[in-house]
């Protein structure tokens, strides 16, 4: 039977999947736009100035879009040579410490991303060539980082509540 925390995590995982899918779509757009830029530069000898700036600006939101999804899929690299030899309680402590560090880093970047989004919105700054508002690039990355931090918090709470033998 699912607890309230499990249901909340499940609901949050749906958002995590949609966020990662959005990041995948942006990667596809970047791939097509870069291919177009290479074609126009070398085949038509008419480089597109917007390709480089747009790709650079889109890298920030894409970089964090799949962060929570990677946690959901347990896709972060792990070295378990030593932790596998620990008793169940020791493995749980290491897992809690690892997740707490990930949460701390996520919170730091979340605050930085939200702060950058607010500051770029208030300043009205726009990109140099495209003239797109900068906050439009900061906001999706900040959202992804906030989602990651909330998801990591929920997973940490669940891990703390889980018996050591089940970790």
ROBA-538527 format. One line per 5 residues: number of its first residue (from 1); their letters; for each residue x, y, z of N, C-alpha, C, O. Coordinates in nm, 3 decimals. Each point is the difference from the previous one (the first is absolute). Layout:
<sites>
NUM> A> X:Y:Z:X:Y:Z:X:Y:Z:X:Y:Z ~ ...
</sites>
This chain:
<sites>
1> XXXXX> 0.084:-0.119:0.000:-0.084:0.119:0.000:0.088:0.125:0.000:0.098:0.008:0.075 ~ -0.132:0.088:-0.158:0.080:0.121:-0.011:-0.036:0.097:0.112:-0.116:0.019:0.034 ~ 0.221:0.041:0.020:-0.021:0.105:0.100:-0.021:0.133:-0.073:0.012:0.007:-0.122 ~ -0.042:0.097:0.198:-0.016:0.133:-0.058:0.128:0.048:-0.066:-0.004:0.065:-0.105 ~ 0.119:-0.098:0.166:0.128:0.039:-0.056:0.024:-0.072:-0.133:0.048:0.061:-0.096
6> XXXXX> -0.081:-0.189:0.090:0.018:-0.076:-0.125:-0.087:0.056:-0.111:0.044:0.010:-0.115 ~ -0.168:0.027:0.147:-0.088:0.059:-0.101:0.054:0.134:-0.049:-0.005:0.031:-0.119 ~ 0.057:0.049:0.212:0.058:0.129:-0.037:0.122:-0.020:-0.090:0.016:0.071:-0.099 ~ 0.068:-0.165:0.134:0.118:-0.029:-0.082:-0.043:-0.047:-0.139:0.058:0.043:-0.100 ~ -0.159:-0.129:0.093:-0.049:-0.048:-0.130:-0.052:0.115:-0.085:0.029:0.007:-0.119
11> XXXXX> -0.105:0.084:0.179:-0.050:0.117:-0.074:0.116:0.087:-0.048:0.001:0.050:-0.112 ~ 0.096:-0.034:0.200:0.115:0.083:-0.036:0.080:-0.064:-0.111:0.057:0.069:-0.084 ~ -0.051:-0.202:0.082:0.073:-0.070:-0.105:-0.062:0.022:-0.137:0.070:-0.003:-0.101 ~ -0.200:0.024:0.096:-0.064:0.033:-0.128:0.053:0.133:-0.052:0.030:0.012:-0.119 ~ -0.017:0.086:0.207:0.056:0.130:-0.040:0.146:-0.016:-0.043:0.045:0.066:-0.094
16> XXXXX> 0.027:-0.152:0.163:0.141:-0.024:-0.031:0.014:-0.057:-0.142:0.088:0.041:-0.075 ~ -0.175:-0.133:0.040:0.004:-0.061:-0.134:-0.033:0.105:-0.106:0.067:0.007:-0.103 ~ -0.170:0.075:0.127:-0.036:0.105:-0.097:0.111:0.102:-0.016:0.024:0.049:-0.111 ~ 0.044:-0.017:0.219:0.111:0.095:-0.006:0.114:-0.057:-0.084:0.058:0.070:-0.083 ~ -0.026:-0.197:0.104:0.105:-0.064:-0.079:-0.040:-0.008:-0.147:0.084:0.018:-0.088
21> XXXXX> -0.212:-0.046:0.062:-0.048:-0.004:-0.138:0.012:0.137:-0.066:0.037:0.010:-0.117 ~ -0.067:0.096:0.192:0.017:0.135:-0.052:0.145:0.028:-0.035:0.030:0.061:-0.102 ~ 0.061:-0.106:0.188:0.143:0.015:-0.028:0.041:-0.076:-0.124:0.082:0.049:-0.079 ~ -0.139:-0.168:0.059:0.032:-0.079:-0.120:-0.048:0.072:-0.125:0.067:-0.003:-0.103 ~ -0.183:0.065:0.110:-0.052:0.074:-0.115:0.092:0.118:-0.033:0.027:0.028:-0.117
26> XXXXX> 0.020:0.042:0.221:0.092:0.112:-0.024:0.129:-0.050:-0.064:0.056:0.067:-0.087 ~ -0.008:-0.184:0.129:0.121:-0.056:-0.060:-0.024:-0.030:-0.148:0.087:0.024:-0.083 ~ -0.204:-0.076:0.050:-0.032:-0.027:-0.141:-0.004:0.130:-0.081:0.051:0.005:-0.112 ~ -0.111:0.100:0.169:-0.004:0.129:-0.068:0.142:0.052:-0.021:0.034:0.049:-0.108 ~ 0.049:-0.060:0.211:0.139:0.043:-0.013:0.072:-0.079:-0.109:0.075:0.057:-0.079
31> XXXXX> -0.097:-0.187:0.076:0.066:-0.084:-0.099:-0.038:0.044:-0.142:0.086:0.012:-0.087 ~ -0.215:0.012:0.066:-0.044:0.042:-0.133:0.052:0.140:-0.035:0.041:0.025:-0.113 ~ -0.043:0.064:0.213:0.045:0.137:-0.025:0.151:0.004:-0.029:0.045:0.073:-0.088 ~ 0.031:-0.152:0.163:0.145:-0.006:-0.024:0.028:-0.059:-0.137:0.088:0.048:-0.072 ~ -0.161:-0.153:0.036:0.018:-0.060:-0.133:-0.031:0.101:-0.109:0.072:0.009:-0.100
36> XXXXX> -0.179:0.067:0.118:-0.034:0.106:-0.095:0.113:0.103:-0.007:0.039:0.044:-0.108 ~ 0.014:-0.006:0.225:0.108:0.098:0.003:0.125:-0.048:-0.070:0.066:0.077:-0.070 ~ -0.032:-0.205:0.087:0.117:-0.056:-0.068:-0.024:-0.002:-0.151:0.089:0.033:-0.078 ~ -0.210:-0.072:0.038:-0.033:-0.003:-0.143:0.012:0.139:-0.062:0.062:0.017:-0.105 ~ -0.122:0.083:0.169:0.004:0.135:-0.058:0.141:0.056:-0.001:0.037:0.075:-0.091
41> XXXXX> 0.042:-0.110:0.191:0.137:0.052:0.006:0.086:-0.059:-0.110:0.069:0.073:-0.071 ~ -0.071:-0.206:0.056:0.095:-0.064:-0.091:-0.057:-0.026:-0.139:0.076:0.004:-0.097 ~ -0.205:-0.030:0.085:-0.056:-0.029:-0.132:-0.042:0.128:-0.071:0.019:0.014:-0.121 ~ -0.077:0.080:0.194:-0.050:0.123:-0.061:0.094:0.119:0.021:-0.021:0.108:-0.056 ~ 0.124:-0.129:0.138:0.095:0.106:0.033:-0.070:0.123:0.058:0.039:0.113:-0.027
46> XXXXX> -0.143:-0.138:0.106:-0.077:0.108:0.064:-0.030:-0.041:0.144:-0.108:-0.051:0.029 ~ 0.204:0.073:0.062:-0.020:-0.045:0.137:-0.119:0.068:0.069:-0.026:0.118:-0.021 ~ -0.042:-0.195:0.103:-0.113:0.051:0.079:0.056:0.044:0.135:0.047:-0.083:0.078 ~ -0.053:0.212:-0.050:0.058:0.053:0.125:-0.076:-0.045:0.123:0.055:-0.005:0.109 ~ -0.183:-0.030:-0.126:-0.083:-0.032:0.116:0.028:-0.139:0.057:-0.027:-0.024:0.118
51> XXXXX> 0.081:-0.067:-0.199:0.018:-0.138:0.044:0.089:-0.009:0.123:-0.035:-0.066:0.098 ~ 0.148:0.132:-0.100:0.095:-0.010:0.110:-0.058:0.056:0.129:0.010:-0.063:0.106 ~ -0.072:0.180:-0.114:-0.055:0.059:0.122:-0.116:-0.081:0.053:-0.008:-0.023:0.121 ~ -0.082:-0.019:-0.206:-0.116:-0.078:0.045:0.044:-0.131:0.063:-0.053:-0.039:0.104 ~ 0.148:-0.027:-0.165:0.049:-0.126:0.055:0.064:0.022:0.137:-0.023:-0.077:0.093
56> XXXXX> 0.103:0.180:-0.081:0.064:0.030:0.128:-0.104:0.032:0.107:0.012:-0.047:0.113 ~ -0.113:0.125:-0.148:-0.102:0.037:0.097:-0.087:-0.120:0.039:-0.045:-0.009:0.115 ~ 0.021:-0.081:-0.207:-0.085:-0.116:0.029:0.074:-0.109:0.078:-0.063:-0.092:0.051 ~ 0.194:0.101:-0.042:0.076:-0.102:0.073:-0.032:0.002:0.149:-0.001:-0.106:0.063 ~ -0.024:0.222:-0.005:-0.027:0.007:0.144:-0.127:-0.075:0.037:0.005:-0.087:0.088
61> XXXXX> -0.119:0.116:-0.150:-0.120:-0.076:0.040:0.011:-0.149:-0.030:-0.051:-0.082:0.077 ~ 0.115:0.047:-0.188:0.012:-0.141:-0.036:0.090:-0.074:0.098:-0.022:-0.117:0.029 ~ 0.124:0.185:0.022:0.094:-0.065:0.089:-0.067:-0.053:0.126:0.045:-0.100:0.055 ~ -0.150:0.164:-0.009:-0.063:-0.040:0.125:-0.136:-0.066:-0.016:-0.057:-0.047:0.098 ~ 0.005:0.043:-0.220:-0.134:-0.053:-0.022:-0.012:-0.147:0.041:-0.105:-0.041:0.050
66> XXXXX> 0.209:-0.037:-0.069:-0.006:-0.143:0.032:0.061:-0.037:0.133:0.016:-0.119:0.030 ~ 0.018:0.218:0.051:0.067:-0.028:0.127:-0.086:-0.085:0.095:0.048:-0.099:0.054 ~ -0.172:0.138:-0.034:-0.088:-0.076:0.089:-0.036:-0.135:-0.062:-0.016:-0.099:0.072 ~ 0.004:0.095:-0.204:-0.030:-0.127:-0.067:0.115:-0.100:0.021:-0.024:-0.119:0.021 ~ 0.146:0.167:-0.028:0.115:-0.087:0.025:-0.005:-0.056:0.142:0.037:-0.115:0.023
71> XXXXX> -0.083:0.196:0.073:-0.014:-0.049:0.137:-0.111:-0.105:0.006:0.015:-0.103:0.065 ~ -0.123:0.129:-0.132:-0.112:-0.095:-0.003:0.044:-0.135:-0.053:-0.039:-0.105:0.052 ~ 0.122:0.107:-0.157:0.046:-0.124:-0.064:0.125:-0.056:0.065:0.053:-0.101:-0.045 ~ -0.005:0.165:0.150:0.123:-0.040:0.069:0.115:-0.010:-0.099:0.075:-0.098:-0.002 ~ -0.062:0.201:-0.081:0.095:-0.002:-0.110:0.129:0.077:0.029:0.083:0.016:-0.089
76> XXXXX> -0.065:0.030:0.211:0.126:0.066:0.033:0.107:-0.105:0.021:-0.027:-0.108:0.053 ~ 0.150:0.139:-0.094:0.107:-0.099:0.019:0.025:-0.025:0.149:-0.001:0.093:0.081 ~ 0.024:-0.218:-0.049:0.027:-0.037:0.139:0.117:-0.096:0.005:0.019:-0.083:-0.090 ~ 0.059:0.095:0.193:0.105:-0.096:0.028:-0.041:-0.067:0.131:0.003:0.062:0.106 ~ -0.041:-0.188:-0.115:-0.056:-0.070:0.116:0.093:-0.107:0.056:-0.041:-0.084:0.079
81> XXXXX> 0.166:0.089:-0.121:0.095:-0.102:0.043:0.011:-0.004:0.153:0.004:-0.108:0.059 ~ 0.002:0.222:0.004:0.013:0.005:0.145:-0.135:-0.009:0.070:-0.014:-0.068:0.102 ~ -0.086:0.137:-0.155:-0.130:0.003:0.067:-0.068:-0.136:-0.001:-0.080:-0.029:0.089 ~ 0.110:-0.055:-0.188:-0.060:-0.134:-0.003:0.050:-0.087:0.115:-0.067:-0.096:0.038 ~ 0.180:0.129:0.017:0.056:-0.077:0.112:-0.051:0.046:0.136:0.023:-0.066:0.102
86> XXXXX> -0.092:0.180:-0.100:-0.052:0.054:0.126:-0.125:-0.075:0.042:-0.070:-0.058:-0.083 ~ 0.040:0.058:0.214:-0.128:-0.056:0.044:-0.115:0.089:-0.049:0.024:0.112:-0.046 ~ -0.145:-0.160:0.056:-0.117:0.071:-0.051:-0.009:0.142:0.056:-0.030:0.094:-0.074 ~ 0.054:-0.078:0.203:-0.008:0.133:0.062:0.107:0.093:-0.058:-0.027:0.119:-0.021 ~ 0.145:-0.170:-0.005:0.107:0.081:-0.058:-0.033:0.043:-0.143:0.026:0.114:-0.038
91> XXXXX> -0.084:-0.207:-0.040:-0.041:0.036:-0.137:-0.106:0.108:0.001:-0.001:0.089:-0.085 ~ -0.089:-0.099:0.182:-0.106:0.102:0.010:0.059:0.136:0.034:-0.039:0.101:-0.058 ~ 0.133:-0.099:0.152:0.063:0.128:0.038:0.072:0.061:-0.119:-0.010:0.121:-0.023 ~ 0.082:-0.203:-0.054:0.071:0.051:-0.117:-0.100:0.051:-0.105:0.023:0.105:-0.061 ~ -0.132:-0.178:0.041:-0.102:0.043:-0.097:-0.063:0.132:0.043:-0.023:0.088:-0.083
96> XXXXX> -0.005:-0.073:0.212:-0.057:0.125:0.052:0.099:0.115:-0.018:-0.037:0.109:-0.043 ~ 0.163:-0.135:0.075:0.103:0.104:-0.016:0.014:0.041:-0.147:0.009:0.118:-0.031 ~ -0.008:-0.217:-0.058:0.011:0.028:-0.143:-0.118:0.084:-0.049:0.019:0.098:-0.072 ~ -0.139:-0.136:0.110:-0.119:0.073:-0.043:-0.004:0.140:0.063:-0.046:0.095:-0.063 ~ 0.092:-0.083:0.186:0.004:0.131:0.065:0.097:0.094:-0.071:-0.028:0.119:-0.015
101> XXXXX> 0.141:-0.171:-0.029:0.096:0.082:-0.075:-0.060:0.042:-0.133:0.013:0.116:-0.041 ~ -0.080:-0.210:-0.028:-0.065:0.034:-0.127:-0.106:0.106:0.021:-0.013:0.092:-0.081 ~ -0.063:-0.104:0.189:-0.103:0.100:0.031:0.064:0.135:0.028:-0.050:0.103:-0.046 ~ 0.159:-0.101:0.122:0.068:0.127:0.029:0.049:0.070:-0.126:-0.016:0.121:-0.015 ~ 0.074:-0.197:-0.075:0.047:0.057:-0.127:-0.120:0.048:-0.083:0.004:0.107:-0.060
106> XXXXX> -0.110:-0.188:0.058:-0.121:0.038:-0.073:-0.062:0.127:0.054:-0.043:0.086:-0.076 ~ 0.039:-0.074:0.208:-0.056:0.123:0.061:0.084:0.122:-0.034:-0.053:0.107:-0.030 ~ 0.184:-0.124:0.034:0.089:0.111:-0.034:-0.026:0.047:-0.143:-0.017:0.120:-0.024 ~ 0.015:-0.213:-0.070:-0.023:0.037:-0.139:-0.142:0.048:-0.023:-0.024:0.085:-0.086 ~ -0.072:-0.138:0.161:-0.138:0.049:-0.011:-0.008:0.147:0.038:-0.060:0.081:-0.070
111> XXXXX> 0.121:-0.047:0.182:-0.001:0.140:0.043:0.070:0.089:-0.101:-0.048:0.109:-0.031 ~ 0.161:-0.155:-0.022:0.072:0.079:-0.100:-0.083:0.016:-0.127:-0.004:0.109:-0.058 ~ -0.062:-0.216:0.014:-0.081:0.006:-0.121:-0.122:0.089:0.015:-0.031:0.078:-0.089 ~ -0.038:-0.090:0.202:-0.117:0.085:0.025:0.043:0.146:0.012:-0.066:0.089:-0.054 ~ 0.176:-0.065:0.122:0.052:0.137:0.014:0.036:0.058:-0.137:-0.033:0.115:-0.029
116> XXXXX> 0.099:-0.193:-0.055:0.037:0.047:-0.134:-0.125:0.028:-0.085:-0.004:0.096:-0.076 ~ -0.098:-0.181:0.091:-0.124:0.020:-0.075:-0.066:0.131:0.042:-0.040:0.079:-0.085 ~ 0.029:-0.058:0.213:-0.064:0.123:0.051:0.079:0.123:-0.041:-0.058:0.100:-0.044 ~ 0.189:-0.107:0.057:0.083:0.116:-0.036:-0.006:0.030:-0.150:-0.006:0.117:-0.039 ~ 0.006:-0.220:-0.043:-0.007:0.026:-0.144:-0.139:0.050:-0.041:-0.013:0.079:-0.093
121> XXXXX> -0.090:-0.125:0.164:-0.135:0.050:-0.028:-0.011:0.148:0.039:-0.051:0.081:-0.077 ~ 0.100:-0.048:0.196:-0.007:0.138:0.048:0.084:0.096:-0.084:-0.037:0.116:-0.017 ~ 0.149:-0.165:-0.035:0.087:0.088:-0.078:-0.050:0.017:-0.143:0.035:0.097:-0.068 ~ -0.116:-0.192:0.021:-0.047:0.007:-0.138:0.107:-0.035:-0.101:-0.013:0.033:-0.118 ~ 0.119:-0.100:0.164:0.111:-0.035:-0.090:-0.047:-0.097:-0.107:-0.086:-0.085:0.022
126> XXXXX> 0.146:0.102:-0.141:-0.032:-0.091:-0.109:0.130:-0.047:-0.064:0.106:0.058:0.022 ~ -0.116:-0.165:-0.101:0.118:-0.052:-0.067:0.047:0.100:-0.106:-0.077:0.082:-0.049 ~ 0.205:-0.090:0.016:0.061:0.101:-0.086:-0.048:-0.009:-0.144:-0.027:0.104:-0.062 ~ 0.016:-0.222:0.007:-0.034:-0.016:-0.142:-0.148:-0.030:-0.018:-0.067:0.061:-0.084 ~ 0.016:-0.155:0.162:-0.139:-0.041:-0.015:-0.100:0.100:0.058:-0.115:0.008:-0.043
131> XXXXX> 0.161:0.067:0.140:-0.083:0.095:0.074:-0.114:-0.067:0.076:-0.105:0.060:0.024 ~ 0.127:-0.187:0.013:-0.095:-0.072:0.084:0.028:0.036:0.145:0.116:0.018:0.036 ~ -0.218:-0.008:0.048:0.024:0.035:0.140:0.082:-0.109:0.071:-0.028:-0.119:-0.015 ~ 0.126:0.160:0.092:0.090:-0.095:0.067:-0.074:-0.086:0.102:0.034:-0.117:0.017 ~ -0.135:0.173:0.049:-0.070:-0.080:0.102:-0.067:-0.122:-0.062:-0.024:-0.099:0.069
136> XXXXX> -0.007:0.105:-0.199:-0.062:-0.115:-0.067:0.095:-0.119:-0.006:-0.044:-0.114:-0.014 ~ 0.173:0.139:0.024:0.098:-0.109:0.002:0.033:-0.041:0.142:0.029:-0.117:0.026 ~ -0.032:0.211:0.067:0.029:-0.032:0.140:-0.116:-0.075:0.065:0.024:-0.091:0.080 ~ -0.147:0.128:-0.111:-0.116:-0.056:0.070:-0.014:-0.152:-0.014:-0.023:-0.066:0.102 ~ 0.035:0.007:-0.221:-0.013:-0.146:-0.007:0.109:-0.073:0.079:-0.027:-0.103:0.062
141> XXXXX> 0.149:0.155:-0.065:0.108:-0.061:0.078:-0.025:0.012:0.149:0.022:-0.094:0.075 ~ -0.069:0.212:-0.033:-0.032:0.020:0.141:-0.114:-0.092:0.043:0.004:-0.058:0.108 ~ -0.105:0.045:-0.193:-0.112:-0.091:0.029:0.050:-0.143:0.015:-0.038:-0.070:0.094 ~ 0.122:0.026:-0.186:0.054:-0.136:0.008:0.080:-0.021:0.128:-0.008:-0.108:0.060 ~ 0.082:0.207:-0.018:0.079:-0.012:0.123:-0.090:-0.001:0.124:0.028:-0.074:0.095
146> XXXXX> -0.133:0.154:-0.095:-0.094:-0.001:0.112:-0.072:-0.135:0.007:-0.017:-0.056:0.108 ~ -0.025:0.005:-0.223:-0.065:-0.132:-0.004:0.096:-0.106:0.053:-0.039:-0.087:0.078 ~ 0.164:0.093:-0.121:0.101:-0.095:0.049:0.013:0.009:0.152:0.004:-0.102:0.068 ~ 0.004:0.223:-0.016:0.018:0.017:0.145:-0.120:-0.053:0.078:0.018:-0.065:0.103 ~ -0.137:0.091:-0.150:-0.120:-0.051:0.068:-0.003:-0.152:-0.008:-0.028:-0.067:0.099
151> XXXXX> 0.058:0.013:-0.216:0.000:-0.145:-0.018:0.107:-0.065:0.088:-0.025:-0.104:0.060 ~ 0.144:0.164:-0.054:0.106:-0.053:0.086:-0.041:0.005:0.147:0.032:-0.091:0.076 ~ -0.102:0.196:-0.037:-0.048:0.010:0.139:-0.099:-0.112:0.029:0.008:-0.065:0.105 ~ -0.102:0.042:-0.195:-0.097:-0.108:0.019:0.068:-0.136:0.006:-0.034:-0.084:0.084 ~ 0.131:0.063:-0.172:0.072:-0.127:0.001:0.083:-0.017:0.127:0.013:-0.111:0.052
156> XXXXX> 0.042:0.221:-0.001:0.077:-0.006:0.124:-0.091:-0.035:0.118:0.036:-0.082:0.084 ~ -0.152:0.144:-0.078:-0.096:-0.032:0.107:-0.039:-0.147:-0.007:-0.006:-0.068:0.103 ~ -0.020:0.020:-0.224:-0.037:-0.141:-0.016:0.116:-0.091:0.041:-0.022:-0.102:0.066 ~ 0.143:0.138:-0.103:0.117:-0.081:0.036:0.020:-0.005:0.150:0.034:-0.105:0.055 ~ -0.053:0.218:0.011:0.016:0.003:0.146:-0.102:-0.089:0.067:0.030:-0.063:0.101
161> XXXXX> -0.152:0.058:-0.155:-0.108:-0.080:0.057:0.013:-0.150:-0.033:-0.060:-0.083:0.067 ~ 0.136:0.050:-0.169:0.012:-0.139:-0.045:0.089:-0.079:0.096:0.106:0.049:0.040 ~ -0.147:-0.170:-0.003:0.088:-0.083:0.084:0.131:-0.030:-0.071:0.004:-0.012:-0.123 ~ 0.103:0.000:0.199:0.134:-0.020:-0.056:0.009:-0.125:-0.086:0.076:-0.002:-0.097 ~ -0.150:-0.100:0.130:0.008:-0.126:-0.076:-0.057:0.015:-0.141:0.034:-0.079:-0.088
166> XX> -0.118:0.178:0.066:-0.064:0.019:-0.132:0.078:0.096:-0.089:-0.035:0.020:-0.116 ~ 0.141:0.041:0.169:0.077:0.097:-0.078:0.097:-0.072:-0.092:0.074:0.064:-0.074
</sites>
